[in-house]
């Protein structure tokens, strides 16, 4: 086999792998959209909701305690509070944060990872 032929085979294999990767990504995205349209929870747990098992799939249900904090965030934002001020207020009040799965990195403050603190 000449070096040109080897290079061509390597290029084809690389191209084929790239096409396969793109197909897998496209199929995964389509399946996640299909599940979401059917009302199934896709992705990670979201603050304000719990994941519950329903007939072999997960759905979201409102977590009443966390929902109070979510409503408060929107009320403070509507009143003109910036992200930094909202985060500071929630941390000062020790508002509980979403518990992360084992092995995931925890943030030291309740809402520091939820909202950007670049606003005033």
HELIX and SHEET records of a PDB file:
HELIX    1   1 UNK A    3  UNK A   37  1                                  35    
HELIX    2   2 UNK A   64  UNK A   78  1                                  15    
HELIX    3   3 UNK A   83  UNK A   92  1                                  10    
SHEET    1   A 2 UNK A  49  UNK A  54  0                                        
SHEET    2   A 2 UNK A  57  UNK A  62 -1                                        
END                                                                             
